[in-house]
Amino acid sequence: MKHFYVCIVFSMLVSCEYFNAKKTSSEAILKEELQTFNWNDVDEYPSFSICDSSTTKQERKQCFENTLLNYITNSLQKDTIVVTQDINDTINLHLQVSSKGLLSLVDIQVDSLTFHEIPNIKELLAQSLDSLPKIFPALKRGQQVKTEFKLPIIIQVN
């Protein structure tokens, strides 16, 4: 009987650890979550309404970039650009889509020859972005987020 009481007391002392719940603070959970979070990737890229039919993430990204590129090139083709020498250049646009879906031009990288031949190229590019249809912002875990990307534009003027 003595052994029985010793076993019960021992099992009560040992089993108390099983009932202790580990308490984790919300700050610790947030810190752990932020460390595993990939900030350079979004769940859904920014898009236009015409890109809704695209099924995969990559197709939607390609549709957004192609639509944006088409609007810019169509706008530039409407303007008459006169140059003294042929231009075949790639201009890199650094763009930002806000969490509200507003597109802004952060930076333009233009070759010096192109800038010399078309001094108002930056204004023309900025104007081409004014007539875009509504942009739906990128999504990360269901939240609308700001995104930045670079878009190369090939300029050929003869």
Residue frames as qw, qx, qy, qz and C-alpha x, y, z in Angstrom:
[[0.000, 0.886, 0.463, 0.000, 0.00, 0.00, 0.00],
 [0.341, -0.748, 0.111, 0.559, 2.90, 2.25, 0.78],
 [0.376, -0.084, 0.602, 0.700, 4.22, 1.79, -2.77],
 [0.176, 0.664, 0.669, 0.284, 0.80, 2.63, -4.13],
 [0.144, -0.934, -0.224, 0.239, 0.78, 6.02, -2.34],
 [0.397, -0.537, 0.377, 0.642, 4.34, 6.73, -3.46],
 [0.346, 0.226, 0.700, 0.582, 3.37, 5.99, -7.09],
 [0.063, 0.833, 0.537, 0.117, 0.31, 8.25, -6.90],
 [0.261, -0.874, 0.003, 0.409, 2.29, 11.12, -5.36],
 [0.427, -0.312, 0.534, 0.660, 5.07, 10.66, -7.89],
 [0.291, 0.439, 0.698, 0.485, 2.65, 10.58, -10.82],
 [0.034, -0.919, -0.383, 0.081, 0.90, 13.71, -9.53],
 [0.325, -0.747, 0.201, 0.544, 4.19, 15.58, -9.31],
 [0.373, -0.120, 0.661, 0.640, 5.32, 14.48, -12.76],
 [0.227, 0.562, 0.727, 0.322, 1.95, 14.93, -14.48],
 [0.056, -0.836, -0.277, 0.470, 1.57, 18.56, -13.35],
 [0.208, -0.429, 0.441, 0.760, 3.96, 19.56, -16.14],
 [0.189, 0.289, 0.812, 0.470, 1.53, 18.23, -18.73],
 [0.004, -0.800, -0.597, 0.057, -1.17, 20.63, -17.59],
 [0.206, -0.676, 0.044, 0.706, 1.02, 23.73, -17.81],
 [0.585, 0.710, 0.345, 0.186, 0.21, 25.51, -21.02],
 [0.494, -0.101, 0.137, 0.853, 2.92, 27.49, -22.65],
 [0.152, 0.883, 0.321, -0.308, 1.86, 31.09, -22.90],
 [0.510, 0.146, 0.351, 0.772, 2.96, 32.89, -26.03],
 [0.052, 0.639, 0.208, -0.738, 2.53, 36.61, -26.30],
 [0.587, 0.742, 0.320, -0.047, 1.07, 38.20, -29.39],
 [0.075, 0.899, -0.377, -0.211, 4.33, 40.11, -29.87],
 [0.431, -0.379, 0.795, 0.194, 6.27, 36.83, -30.02],
 [0.633, 0.418, 0.650, 0.047, 3.84, 35.41, -32.58],
 [0.379, 0.913, 0.063, -0.134, 4.08, 38.58, -34.65],
 [0.143, -0.778, 0.566, 0.234, 7.88, 38.59, -34.48],
 [0.540, -0.103, 0.816, 0.177, 8.06, 34.96, -35.59],
 [0.577, 0.638, 0.510, -0.025, 5.57, 35.59, -38.40],
 [0.226, 0.942, -0.136, -0.207, 7.47, 38.63, -39.66],
 [0.309, -0.587, 0.698, 0.271, 10.71, 36.64, -39.83],
 [0.506, 0.120, 0.830, 0.203, 9.14, 34.01, -42.08],
 [0.420, 0.791, 0.326, -0.303, 7.34, 36.61, -44.21],
 [0.560, 0.118, 0.433, 0.697, 8.69, 37.10, -47.76],
 [0.062, 0.747, 0.200, -0.631, 8.44, 40.85, -48.27],
 [0.019, -0.420, 0.543, 0.727, 9.67, 40.70, -51.87],
 [0.096, -0.169, -0.880, -0.433, 6.77, 38.66, -53.18],
 [0.470, 0.042, 0.226, -0.852, 3.04, 39.37, -53.29],
 [0.489, 0.203, 0.833, -0.159, 0.12, 36.99, -53.49],
 [0.477, 0.708, 0.505, 0.125, -1.53, 38.95, -56.33],
 [0.386, -0.019, 0.199, 0.901, 0.21, 41.45, -58.61],
 [0.259, 0.485, 0.155, -0.821, -1.43, 44.77, -59.46],
 [0.309, 0.263, 0.831, 0.381, -3.90, 44.36, -62.29],
 [0.314, 0.096, -0.198, -0.924, -6.35, 45.97, -64.64],
 [0.702, 0.146, 0.439, -0.542, -9.93, 44.73, -64.98],
 [0.752, 0.470, -0.327, -0.327, -9.12, 43.22, -68.40],
 [0.272, 0.443, -0.840, 0.152, -6.62, 40.90, -66.68],
 [0.635, -0.220, 0.486, -0.559, -9.32, 39.21, -64.59],
 [0.929, 0.224, -0.109, -0.275, -9.60, 36.35, -67.07],
 [0.430, 0.526, -0.704, 0.209, -5.97, 35.35, -66.46],
 [0.865, -0.371, -0.297, -0.161, -5.84, 32.32, -64.21],
 [0.812, -0.185, -0.262, 0.488, -2.30, 32.12, -62.87],
 [0.362, -0.820, -0.039, 0.441, -0.28, 34.65, -60.95],
 [0.437, -0.263, 0.465, 0.724, 2.34, 34.86, -63.71],
 [0.232, 0.512, 0.653, 0.508, -0.30, 35.37, -66.42],
 [0.141, -0.916, -0.370, 0.056, -1.86, 38.24, -64.43],
 [0.417, -0.659, 0.183, 0.599, 1.56, 39.86, -64.01],
 [0.382, 0.032, 0.607, 0.697, 2.27, 39.52, -67.73],
 [0.098, 0.722, 0.617, 0.297, -1.16, 40.92, -68.61],
 [0.252, -0.897, -0.189, 0.310, -0.63, 43.93, -66.32],
 [0.407, -0.496, 0.362, 0.676, 2.79, 44.70, -67.78],
 [0.316, 0.248, 0.684, 0.609, 1.62, 44.25, -71.38],
 [0.010, 0.836, 0.536, 0.113, -1.46, 46.42, -70.85],
 [0.308, -0.840, -0.008, 0.447, 0.63, 49.13, -69.23],
 [0.418, -0.267, 0.525, 0.692, 3.21, 48.94, -72.01],
 [0.258, 0.505, 0.689, 0.451, 0.48, 49.16, -74.68],
 [0.077, -0.925, -0.360, 0.099, -1.02, 52.28, -73.12],
 [0.358, -0.716, 0.213, 0.561, 2.38, 53.97, -72.91],
 [0.386, -0.069, 0.634, 0.666, 3.43, 53.10, -76.48],
 [0.184, 0.679, 0.648, 0.292, 0.03, 54.11, -77.91],
 [0.159, -0.931, -0.193, 0.264, 0.28, 57.44, -76.13],
 [0.382, -0.559, 0.389, 0.624, 3.82, 58.03, -77.38],
 [0.391, 0.213, 0.708, 0.548, 2.85, 57.13, -80.96],
 [0.131, 0.857, 0.497, 0.014, 0.19, 59.85, -80.96],
 [0.184, -0.884, 0.112, 0.416, 2.89, 62.51, -80.49],
 [0.707, 0.668, -0.068, 0.225, 5.02, 63.69, -83.37],
 [0.621, -0.659, 0.249, 0.344, 8.66, 63.32, -82.39],
 [0.609, 0.767, -0.147, 0.138, 11.29, 64.87, -84.64],
 [0.716, -0.554, 0.279, 0.321, 14.91, 63.82, -84.22],
 [0.268, 0.824, -0.421, -0.267, 18.13, 64.59, -86.05],
 [0.236, 0.395, -0.885, -0.072, 19.51, 61.06, -85.73],
 [0.737, -0.187, -0.573, -0.304, 17.97, 57.62, -85.37],
 [0.345, -0.455, 0.609, -0.551, 17.20, 56.47, -81.85],
 [0.809, -0.100, -0.556, -0.162, 17.05, 52.85, -80.75],
 [0.034, 0.394, -0.642, 0.657, 17.09, 52.88, -76.96],
 [0.544, -0.442, -0.713, -0.018, 15.57, 51.12, -73.98],
 [0.184, -0.525, 0.254, -0.791, 14.17, 53.41, -71.32],
 [0.418, -0.231, -0.839, 0.261, 13.66, 51.95, -67.86],
 [0.384, -0.578, -0.072, -0.716, 10.68, 53.24, -65.91],
 [0.228, -0.056, -0.825, 0.515, 10.68, 52.74, -62.16],
 [0.436, -0.422, -0.336, -0.720, 6.99, 52.69, -61.22],
 [0.014, 0.019, 0.807, -0.591, 5.05, 52.41, -57.98],
 [0.454, -0.442, -0.565, -0.529, 1.47, 51.29, -57.44],
 [0.218, -0.340, 0.521, -0.752, 0.12, 52.48, -54.10],
 [0.082, 0.170, 0.945, -0.268, -2.14, 50.43, -51.86],
 [0.405, 0.536, 0.365, -0.645, -5.01, 52.55, -53.24],
 [0.678, 0.432, 0.550, 0.224, -4.14, 51.63, -56.86],
 [0.203, 0.959, -0.054, -0.191, -2.50, 54.93, -57.82],
 [0.850, 0.209, 0.117, 0.470, 0.37, 54.63, -60.28],
 [0.088, -0.966, 0.150, 0.189, 3.29, 57.01, -59.89],
 [0.752, 0.537, -0.202, 0.325, 6.52, 57.41, -61.78],
 [0.685, -0.667, 0.036, 0.292, 9.44, 57.14, -59.36],
 [0.281, -0.639, 0.475, 0.536, 12.36, 57.41, -61.78],
 [0.792, 0.601, 0.076, -0.072, 13.20, 57.30, -65.48],
 [0.547, -0.462, 0.502, 0.485, 16.53, 56.04, -66.77],
 [0.632, 0.760, 0.141, -0.058, 17.15, 57.57, -70.18],
 [0.742, 0.051, 0.196, 0.639, 20.30, 57.45, -72.29],
 [0.167, -0.605, 0.005, 0.779, 21.92, 60.86, -72.79],
 [0.075, -0.015, 0.639, 0.765, 21.54, 60.66, -76.60],
 [0.113, -0.560, -0.789, -0.226, 17.82, 59.95, -76.29],
 [0.221, -0.755, -0.409, 0.462, 17.40, 62.76, -73.79],
 [0.184, -0.409, 0.260, 0.855, 19.32, 65.13, -76.06],
 [0.019, -0.144, -0.723, -0.676, 17.19, 64.21, -79.10],
 [0.394, -0.596, -0.580, -0.391, 13.87, 64.15, -77.20],
 [0.126, 0.274, -0.500, 0.812, 14.27, 66.62, -74.33],
 [0.550, -0.211, 0.195, -0.784, 10.62, 66.30, -73.26],
 [0.552, 0.033, -0.819, -0.152, 10.68, 62.47, -73.12],
 [0.135, -0.110, -0.806, 0.566, 10.09, 62.46, -69.35],
 [0.377, 0.211, 0.238, -0.870, 7.01, 64.67, -69.69],
 [0.603, 0.159, -0.530, -0.575, 5.69, 62.53, -72.54],
 [0.435, -0.022, -0.892, 0.118, 6.08, 59.38, -70.47],
 [0.046, 0.169, 0.648, -0.741, 4.45, 60.98, -67.43],
 [0.493, 0.208, -0.047, -0.844, 1.50, 62.13, -69.58],
 [0.545, 0.092, -0.750, -0.365, 1.08, 58.65, -71.01],
 [0.251, -0.122, -0.889, 0.364, 0.40, 57.34, -67.48],
 [0.252, 0.092, 0.312, -0.911, -2.43, 59.84, -66.89],
 [0.643, 0.118, -0.251, -0.714, -4.96, 58.07, -69.12],
 [0.211, 0.116, -0.970, 0.042, -4.66, 54.59, -67.64],
 [0.647, -0.429, -0.443, -0.449, -7.77, 52.68, -66.57],
 [0.626, -0.644, 0.252, -0.359, -8.34, 51.81, -62.91],
 [0.477, 0.370, -0.768, 0.211, -5.55, 49.78, -61.37],
 [0.829, -0.504, -0.131, -0.203, -6.27, 47.25, -58.67],
 [0.103, -0.775, 0.593, -0.191, -3.38, 47.19, -56.15],
 [0.509, 0.231, -0.823, 0.096, -1.29, 44.16, -55.28],
 [0.773, -0.501, -0.026, -0.388, -2.44, 41.88, -52.48],
 [0.352, 0.329, -0.800, 0.358, -0.38, 40.30, -49.73],
 [0.141, -0.202, -0.884, 0.398, -2.31, 38.05, -47.37],
 [0.024, -0.709, -0.700, -0.080, -5.56, 39.69, -48.40],
 [0.182, -0.805, -0.153, 0.543, -4.28, 43.22, -47.71],
 [0.530, 0.810, 0.098, 0.230, -3.72, 45.82, -50.39],
 [0.639, -0.535, 0.144, 0.533, -0.03, 46.72, -50.48],
 [0.228, 0.887, -0.251, -0.314, 2.29, 49.12, -52.27],
 [0.872, 0.048, 0.359, 0.330, 4.48, 47.63, -55.00],
 [0.083, 0.822, -0.351, -0.440, 7.36, 48.90, -57.07],
 [0.823, 0.159, 0.482, 0.254, 8.64, 47.52, -60.33],
 [0.084, -0.544, 0.436, 0.712, 10.69, 48.42, -63.39],
 [0.700, 0.548, 0.448, -0.092, 9.27, 48.45, -66.87],
 [0.353, -0.295, 0.494, 0.738, 11.59, 48.61, -69.90],
 [0.528, 0.744, 0.301, -0.276, 10.29, 50.53, -72.90],
 [0.582, 0.001, 0.481, 0.656, 11.99, 50.30, -76.29],
 [0.238, 0.835, 0.094, -0.486, 12.07, 53.60, -78.17],
 [0.547, 0.080, 0.569, 0.609, 12.75, 53.50, -81.91],
 [0.272, 0.863, 0.168, -0.392, 12.59, 56.77, -83.83],
 [0.638, 0.127, 0.455, 0.607, 13.82, 57.05, -87.40]]
